[in-house]
Amino acid sequence: MSSAKSTNRLIYLPLGGAGEIGMNAYVYGYGEPDKERLIVVDLGVTFPDMDTSPGVDLIMPDVAWLEARKDRIEAILITHAHEDHVGGVGHLWERLGAPVYAREFTAHIARLKMADVGLPDGTVHTVAAWPHMSTFGPFKVGFIPVSHSIPESAGLVIDTPAGRVIHSGDFKIDHTPVVGDPFDEALWAEAAKDGVRALMCDSTNVFSPAPGRSEATLAEPIEELLKTATGMVVATTFASNIARLKTIATAAEKAGRSVCLLGRAMRRMVEAGLETGVLDGFPKTILAEDAVDVPRQNLLLLVTGSQGERRAASAQLANGKYMGLTLKEGDTFLFSSKTIPGNERGVIRIMNQLSEKGVDVIDDRGGLYHVSGHANRPDLEKMHDIVKPKMLVPMHGEHRHLREHAKLGEAKGIGSIVAVNGMMIDLTSNYPHVAEYVETGRTYLDGSVQIGALDGIVRDRIRMALNGLVVVTLIMDENDEPLGEPWCEIQGLPETGRNNAALVEVLEGELNQFLMRADDKILTDDDKLEKELSQVARRVAQSEIGKKPEVVVVISRLS
């Protein structure tokens, strides 16, 4: 019995969220190698950009490794309701099939995600907070409350036959978070008192040297801003940051301003907070159609689009009119948020559009109107001191964050390792080590279809966007001779080339000249003919307009 037991191992495998910020998906396993029973922690998304993923709606982790082992998955556990942790649940659940568990507010959001894609009720289960523990195969798991920028966030206390593991989830040390659970050091110390084999820990703000600030510190400066503003005030923040919404709305109420929520995501989050009871004392709001009749100096709009999203309420207001409301000179627009790296261009575009209207734009101002939801470096060290793990595995961060966090652990004598997506870590011995490497990647939601990032679809889209497109159509008769001349259509290319010659006419002339010279070996073989026609079209375009476009050749043969 003892020898069989010694072959079992405890593994940790990030499929998303390690080496990047966003798209979180982590796997824990216990059992014999390649036979482990598994639990999945979070199924998040990240968002596309026009440079690398044009036209894509969402980006999710590649769960092919999990899908091939779906019979071994005990449960899917969601730590909190941010999109980068829960956003992929509805899209990926059918491929995995395991029941989903979360605390009440997070479960509510997860059920909405399921309903959005037409999945049945009953797949998401609500669990009580730690010290309640649920059993999933060889694991016993408790959802331990933690403060973050969304209500009812949780770390996970994971008991295994190899010892206790703590998964921090996203967290900050905030004793006055306005909405949601304050950080309870005694509770975390209680969870760690019997020893913790490994701590998987948030690394987002490891480079921020000052201790984190509480959400409650924002109330006074925001109240002052709203009292002194003369025209209409518009404020944007993350829709999920219910505490911030409450802080801003309460300040507006004290300043004698009516509050109007604009944006589906924002209304949905506030409604979820009210329905689940985590949000109380939220000022009464008015509808957009009623806001039109409120004097400007007595109105506050709380809007979506803090990250420059083109279709969100912020962008719509910057462009002109939204829901009958317009901004004008003397109004104030507050960004009570941090711009996520990669979103700067979109945010700056909106700021400039607002400035052109004479609107006063106010941003983070060095933290005066925003605090992070993640633990800064001193708070991470405090978490290490509370939990006292034998091993530290940084997560939720880009590679530089993980590496810096691992150095922090090693400096304290905690065995640490930089584990990126696809790196399976064996936690069974006294020092974490790589057990094996798993192929990982990204899955794109493109319209209503899931495609692989390496399928070539988005790559072709980028190439067409960069180079333009030529479609060559050719009809071949029963004798394998061209029936008339080939004809071309162009997209995303100049209509005229050198010497003002029409590009289409030059292309068609050169293609026809080639066909007149081609021998039977080429004319009877569609693959060869397509290749040669593509090369001619690209060469001609390069000569005429200085670009080599993508070329699609359509050959029809009469039989």
C-alpha positions in Angstrom: 0.0 0.0 0.0 2.8 2.4 0.9 4.7 1.9 -2.3 1.5 2.5 -4.4 0.9 5.7 -2.5 4.4 7.0 -3.1 3.8 7.1 -6.8 1.0 9.7 -6.5 1.9 13.3 -7.2 0.4 16.7 -6.7 0.6 18.9 -9.7 -0.2 22.5 -10.7 -0.6 23.5 -14.3 -1.4 27.0 -15.6 -3.1 27.1 -19.0 -3.6 30.8 -18.9 -2.7 33.7 -16.6 0.9 32.8 -16.0 3.2 34.9 -18.2 0.3 37.3 -19.0 -2.3 39.3 -17.1 -5.7 38.0 -18.1 -7.3 34.7 -19.4 -6.8 32.9 -16.1 -7.1 29.1 -16.1 -5.3 26.8 -13.7 -5.3 23.1 -13.1 -4.5 21.1 -9.9 -4.2 17.3 -10.0 -3.5 14.5 -7.6 -2.9 10.8 -8.3 -0.6 8.6 -10.3 1.2 10.3 -13.2 -1.2 10.8 -16.2 -4.1 9.5 -14.1 -4.5 12.4 -11.7 -8.0 13.5 -10.7 -8.2 17.2 -11.6 -9.8 20.5 -10.5 -9.9 23.6 -12.7 -9.6 27.0 -11.1 -11.1 29.8 -13.3 -11.9 30.0 -17.0 -11.2 33.5 -18.0 -10.9 35.5 -21.2 -8.7 38.3 -22.5 -9.7 40.8 -25.1 -8.5 41.2 -28.7 -6.8 44.1 -30.4 -6.8 45.2 -34.0 -3.0 44.6 -34.4 -2.9 41.0 -33.5 -6.4 39.6 -33.6 -8.6 41.8 -35.8 -12.3 40.9 -35.9 -12.0 38.4 -33.0 -14.6 38.8 -30.2 -12.9 37.1 -27.3 -9.7 35.2 -26.6 -9.8 32.2 -24.3 -7.3 29.6 -23.1 -6.8 26.5 -25.2 -8.4 23.7 -23.1 -7.6 20.8 -25.5 -5.4 19.2 -22.8 -8.2 19.3 -20.4 -10.8 18.2 -22.9 -8.8 15.1 -23.6 -9.0 14.3 -19.9 -12.5 15.5 -19.2 -13.5 12.2 -17.5 -10.9 13.1 -14.8 -12.2 16.6 -14.0 -13.9 16.8 -10.6 -15.0 20.4 -10.7 -14.5 23.9 -12.1 -14.0 26.5 -9.3 -14.3 30.2 -10.0 -12.6 32.6 -7.6 -14.4 35.8 -8.5 -16.5 37.4 -11.2 -14.0 39.4 -13.3 -14.1 38.6 -17.0 -10.5 37.3 -16.9 -11.6 34.6 -14.5 -15.2 33.8 -15.3 -15.6 35.1 -18.9 -14.9 31.8 -20.6 -17.2 29.6 -18.5 -20.2 29.7 -20.9 -18.1 29.2 -24.0 -15.8 26.4 -22.7 -18.1 24.5 -20.3 -19.6 22.0 -22.9 -16.0 20.9 -23.8 -15.3 20.1 -20.2 -18.6 19.2 -18.7 -17.7 19.4 -15.0 -19.9 21.1 -12.5 -19.1 24.8 -11.7 -18.7 26.1 -8.1 -18.4 29.6 -6.8 -19.6 32.0 -4.0 -23.0 33.5 -4.4 -22.2 36.7 -6.3 -19.7 35.0 -8.6 -22.2 32.1 -9.1 -24.9 34.6 -10.1 -22.6 36.1 -12.8 -21.5 32.6 -14.0 -25.2 31.6 -14.4 -25.7 34.7 -16.5 -22.7 33.7 -18.6 -24.3 30.3 -19.1 -27.7 31.8 -20.0 -26.0 34.1 -22.5 -25.0 31.1 -24.6 -28.2 29.1 -24.0 -26.8 26.5 -21.6 -29.2 25.0 -19.1 -29.6 25.9 -15.4 -28.1 23.6 -12.8 -24.5 23.6 -14.0 -23.4 26.3 -11.5 -23.5 25.6 -7.8 -23.2 28.1 -4.9 -20.8 27.3 -2.1 -20.5 28.9 1.4 -17.3 30.6 2.4 -14.4 29.0 4.3 -14.3 27.3 6.8 -16.9 25.3 4.8 -15.1 22.7 2.7 -16.4 20.9 -0.3 -15.0 17.5 -1.4 -14.0 17.0 -5.1 -12.3 13.6 -5.5 -9.0 13.7 -3.5 -9.4 17.4 -2.9 -11.2 19.3 -0.1 -11.6 23.0 -1.1 -12.7 26.0 0.9 -13.4 29.5 -0.6 -11.6 31.9 1.8 -12.9 35.5 1.5 -10.4 38.1 0.3 -10.7 41.8 -0.6 -10.5 42.7 -4.3 -12.1 45.2 -6.7 -15.3 43.0 -7.0 -17.5 41.6 -4.3 -17.1 38.1 -2.8 -13.7 37.3 -4.2 -12.1 34.3 -2.8 -8.8 32.5 -2.4 -8.9 28.7 -2.3 -7.7 26.5 0.5 -7.0 23.2 -1.2 -6.4 20.2 1.0 -4.8 17.2 -0.7 -3.2 13.9 0.5 0.1 15.7 -0.1 -0.7 18.7 2.1 -2.5 22.0 2.0 -2.2 24.4 -1.0 -3.4 27.9 -1.0 -4.4 29.7 -4.2 -4.6 33.4 -3.5 -6.8 34.4 -6.4 -6.7 38.1 -7.1 -6.4 40.0 -3.9 -5.4 43.2 -2.0 -5.0 43.8 1.7 -7.9 46.2 2.3 -9.6 46.5 5.6 -12.2 49.0 4.4 -13.2 48.0 0.9 -16.6 49.8 0.9 -18.3 46.8 -0.8 -17.3 43.1 -0.3 -15.2 41.4 2.3 -12.4 43.2 4.2 -9.1 41.3 4.3 -9.2 39.2 7.5 -5.6 38.5 8.5 -6.7 36.3 11.4 -8.8 34.1 9.0 -5.9 33.6 6.7 -3.5 32.9 9.6 -6.0 30.3 10.8 -6.1 28.7 7.3 -2.3 28.5 7.3 -1.6 27.5 10.9 -1.1 23.8 10.3 1.3 24.3 7.5 1.0 25.2 3.8 2.9 23.2 1.2 2.5 25.8 -1.6 1.1 29.3 -2.1 0.1 30.2 -5.7 0.1 34.0 -5.5 -1.1 37.0 -7.4 1.9 38.9 -8.9 0.3 41.9 -10.7 1.7 44.7 -8.6 5.0 43.2 -7.5 6.8 46.2 -8.9 4.7 48.7 -6.9 6.8 49.6 -3.9 4.3 51.4 -1.6 1.7 49.6 0.5 -1.7 49.4 -1.2 -4.4 52.0 -0.4 -7.9 51.2 0.7 -11.0 51.8 -1.5 -12.4 54.0 1.3 -9.7 56.6 0.8 -11.3 57.7 -2.5 -14.6 58.9 -1.1 -13.3 62.4 0.1 -11.5 63.5 -3.1 -14.3 62.2 -5.3 -16.9 64.1 -3.2 -14.8 67.3 -3.4 -14.6 66.9 -7.2 -18.3 66.5 -7.6 -19.1 69.4 -5.4 -16.9 71.8 -7.3 -17.7 70.7 -10.8 -20.0 73.2 -12.6 -21.6 71.3 -15.5 -22.6 67.7 -16.0 -20.1 65.1 -14.7 -19.5 61.8 -16.4 -17.4 59.1 -14.6 -16.2 55.8 -15.9 -14.6 52.9 -14.2 -14.6 49.1 -14.5 -18.2 48.0 -14.6 -17.4 45.2 -12.1 -15.9 47.5 -9.5 -19.2 47.9 -7.6 -17.4 49.5 -4.6 -16.2 52.3 -6.9 -19.6 52.7 -8.4 -21.1 53.1 -4.9 -18.4 55.6 -3.9 -19.0 57.8 -7.0 -22.8 57.5 -6.8 -22.9 58.3 -3.1 -20.6 61.3 -3.7 -23.0 62.4 -6.4 -26.0 62.1 -4.1 -24.2 64.3 -1.5 -23.5 66.9 -4.2 -27.2 67.0 -5.1 -26.7 65.1 -8.4 -29.0 62.5 -9.9 -27.3 59.3 -10.9 -27.8 57.6 -14.3 -26.1 54.3 -15.2 -25.2 54.0 -18.9 -23.9 50.7 -20.4 -25.3 47.2 -20.2 -22.4 45.8 -18.2 -22.7 48.4 -15.5 -26.4 48.0 -15.0 -25.9 44.2 -15.0 -23.3 44.3 -12.2 -25.3 46.7 -10.0 -28.4 44.5 -10.5 -26.4 41.4 -9.6 -25.0 43.2 -6.4 -28.5 44.1 -5.3 -30.0 40.7 -6.1 -27.3 38.8 -4.2 -27.3 41.3 -1.3 -23.7 42.3 -1.5 -24.6 45.8 -2.4 -26.7 48.0 -0.1 -27.2 51.7 0.3 -26.7 52.3 -3.4 -28.4 55.7 -4.3 -31.5 55.6 -6.4 -30.7 55.8 -10.2 -32.7 57.4 -13.0 -33.2 56.2 -16.6 -31.4 57.8 -19.5 -34.7 59.2 -21.0 -35.3 61.0 -17.7 -31.7 62.2 -17.4 -32.2 64.4 -20.5 -34.6 66.6 -18.5 -32.3 67.0 -15.4 -30.3 70.3 -15.2 -26.6 69.6 -16.2 -25.2 70.8 -12.9 -27.5 68.3 -11.1 -26.5 65.2 -13.1 -23.9 62.4 -12.9 -23.6 59.8 -15.6 -21.8 56.5 -14.6 -20.7 55.0 -17.9 -18.9 51.9 -19.3 -15.8 52.2 -21.4 -12.9 53.0 -19.1 -10.5 51.1 -21.4 -11.4 52.9 -24.6 -13.8 50.2 -25.9 -15.2 51.5 -29.2 -18.8 50.5 -28.6 -19.0 51.4 -24.9 -20.9 54.4 -23.6 -17.7 56.5 -23.1 -16.8 56.3 -26.7 -20.3 57.0 -27.9 -20.5 60.2 -25.8 -17.0 61.2 -27.1 -18.2 60.7 -30.6 -21.4 62.8 -30.2 -24.7 61.8 -28.7 -25.7 58.7 -26.7 -29.2 57.9 -25.4 -30.1 61.5 -26.1 -27.3 62.9 -24.0 -24.5 65.1 -25.2 -21.4 66.5 -23.6 -20.3 70.2 -24.1 -17.9 72.8 -22.9 -17.8 73.1 -19.1 -18.7 69.4 -18.4 -16.3 67.1 -16.6 -15.2 63.6 -17.5 -13.5 61.5 -14.8 -11.6 58.3 -15.5 -11.7 56.6 -12.1 -9.6 53.7 -13.4 -6.1 52.6 -14.5 -5.5 52.1 -18.2 -4.6 48.5 -18.7 -1.3 48.2 -20.8 -2.3 47.8 -24.5 -5.4 50.0 -24.2 -3.6 53.4 -24.1 -4.4 54.4 -27.7 -8.1 53.9 -27.3 -8.3 55.8 -24.0 -6.2 58.7 -25.3 -8.4 58.9 -28.4 -11.5 59.3 -26.3 -9.7 61.9 -24.0 -8.8 64.0 -27.1 -12.3 63.8 -28.5 -13.7 65.0 -25.2 -11.1 67.8 -25.0 -12.1 68.9 -28.5 -15.6 69.4 -27.1 -14.3 71.6 -24.3 -14.9 68.9 -21.7 -12.4 68.8 -18.7 -10.9 65.4 -18.6 -9.6 64.1 -15.3 -7.6 60.9 -15.0 -6.1 58.9 -12.2 -4.0 61.8 -11.1 -1.4 59.7 -9.3 -4.0 57.6 -7.4 -6.2 60.4 -6.2 -9.3 58.9 -7.9 -8.3 55.3 -8.3 -6.8 52.5 -6.2 -5.7 49.1 -7.5 -7.5 45.9 -6.7 -4.2 44.0 -6.4 -1.6 43.7 -3.6 1.5 45.8 -3.9 5.0 44.5 -3.1 4.8 45.1 0.7 1.3 43.4 0.8 2.6 40.4 -1.1 5.4 40.1 1.4 2.8 40.3 4.2 0.8 37.5 2.6 4.0 35.4 2.5 4.5 36.1 6.2 0.9 35.2 7.1 0.8 31.9 5.0 4.4 30.9 5.6 4.4 28.4 2.6 7.2 25.9 2.0 6.9 26.8 -1.7 5.8 29.9 -3.6 4.6 29.7 -7.2 3.8 33.2 -8.6 0.9 33.5 -11.0 -1.3 36.2 -12.5 1.4 38.3 -14.1 3.6 38.7 -17.1 6.9 36.9 -17.1 8.8 39.9 -15.5 6.2 39.9 -12.7 6.5 36.2 -12.0 10.3 36.4 -12.0 10.4 39.3 -9.6 7.9 37.6 -7.3 9.9 34.4 -7.3 13.1 36.4 -6.4 11.1 37.9 -3.5 10.2 34.4 -2.2 13.8 33.1 -2.6 15.1 36.0 -0.6 12.9 34.9 2.3 14.1 31.3 1.9 10.9 30.1 0.3 11.4 27.6 -2.6 10.1 29.5 -5.6 9.8 28.8 -9.4 8.7 30.8 -12.4 5.9 28.7 -13.9 4.4 30.0 -17.2 1.5 28.6 -19.2 2.0 25.0 -20.1 4.6 24.3 -17.4 3.3 21.4 -15.2 4.8 21.8 -11.7 5.3 18.9 -9.3 4.6 20.0 -5.8 5.1 16.6 -4.1 8.7 17.1 -2.9 10.1 19.9 -0.9 11.0 22.1 -3.8 8.8 22.8 -6.9 10.1 21.4 -10.1 8.9 21.0 -13.7 7.3 17.6 -14.3 6.5 18.1 -17.9 5.5 20.6 -20.6 2.0 20.8 -22.0 1.1 22.4 -25.3 -0.9 25.5 -24.7 -2.3 28.3 -26.8 -5.3 30.5 -27.3 -8.8 29.9 -28.6 -10.5 32.7 -30.4 -14.3 33.3 -30.3 -14.7 34.6 -33.8 -18.4 35.5 -34.2 -20.2 32.5 -33.0 -17.4 30.0 -33.8 -14.3 28.9 -31.7 -11.1 28.8 -33.7 -7.5 28.0 -32.8 -5.0 30.9 -32.8 -2.8 28.9 -35.1 -5.5 27.8 -37.5 -4.4 30.5 -39.9 -7.7 32.3 -40.1 -6.8 35.5 -38.2 -3.3 35.4 -39.8 -4.9 35.5 -43.3 -7.1 38.3 -42.1 -4.1 40.3 -41.0 -2.3 39.6 -44.2 -5.3 40.8 -46.3 -5.5 43.9 -44.1 -1.8 44.7 -44.6 -1.5 43.7 -48.3 -4.9 44.0 -49.9 -6.6 41.2 -52.0 -6.7 40.2 -55.7 -9.3 37.7 -56.8 -8.5 36.1 -60.2 -11.3 34.2 -61.9 -10.6 31.9 -64.9 -12.9 29.6 -66.9 -11.4 26.6 -68.7 -13.3 24.8 -71.5 -13.6 21.1 -72.3 -10.3 21.2 -74.1 -8.4 22.6 -71.2 -8.1 26.0 -72.9 -9.0 29.3 -71.3 -12.5 30.4 -72.2 -11.9 34.1 -72.7 -9.5 36.1 -70.7 -9.1 35.9 -66.9 -10.7 38.7 -64.9 -9.7 40.3 -61.7 -11.3 42.0 -58.7 -9.3 44.0 -56.1 -10.0 45.0 -52.5 -8.0 47.3 -50.3 -5.7 48.3 -53.2 -5.3 51.5 -55.3 -7.3 51.4 -58.5 -4.4 52.8 -60.6 -0.8 52.0 -60.6 2.2 53.5 -62.4 1.5 56.0 -65.2 -2.1 56.1 -64.1 -2.8 52.7 -65.7 -5.8 50.8 -64.2 -4.4 48.1 -61.9 -7.1 45.6 -62.9 -6.5 46.1 -66.6 -2.7 45.6 -66.2 -3.2 42.5 -64.1 -5.7 41.0 -66.6 -3.4 41.7 -69.5 -0.3 40.1 -67.9 -2.3 37.1 -66.7 -3.7 36.6 -70.2 -0.2 36.9 -71.7 1.0 34.2 -69.3 -1.9 31.9 -70.3 -1.1 32.2 -73.9 2.4 31.0 -73.2 1.5 28.2 -70.8 2.0 24.6 -71.8 -0.4 21.7 -71.2 1.4 20.6 -68.0 0.3 23.8 -66.4 -3.1 24.3 -68.1 -4.3 20.8 -67.1 -3.2 20.9 -63.4 -5.3 23.2 -61.2 -2.6 23.4 -58.5 0.2 24.4 -60.8 -2.1 26.8 -62.7 -3.2 28.5 -59.4 0.4 28.8 -58.2 1.6 30.4 -61.4 -1.3 32.8 -61.7 -0.8 33.9 -58.1 2.9 34.6 -58.7 2.1 36.6 -61.9 -0.5 38.7 -60.0 1.8 39.4 -57.1 4.7 40.3 -59.4 2.6 42.7 -61.4 1.1 44.3 -58.3 4.6 44.8 -56.9 5.7 46.4 -60.1 2.6 48.6 -60.4 1.9 49.7 -56.8 4.8 48.5 -54.7 2.8 45.9 -52.8 2.4 42.1 -53.0 -1.3 41.4 -52.2 -2.9 38.2 -51.1 -4.2 36.4 -54.2 -7.2 34.1 -54.5 -7.5 32.2 -57.8 -10.8 30.7 -58.8 -10.6 28.1 -61.6 -13.8 26.7 -63.1 -13.7 23.9 -65.7 -16.5 23.1 -68.1 -17.0 19.3 -68.4 
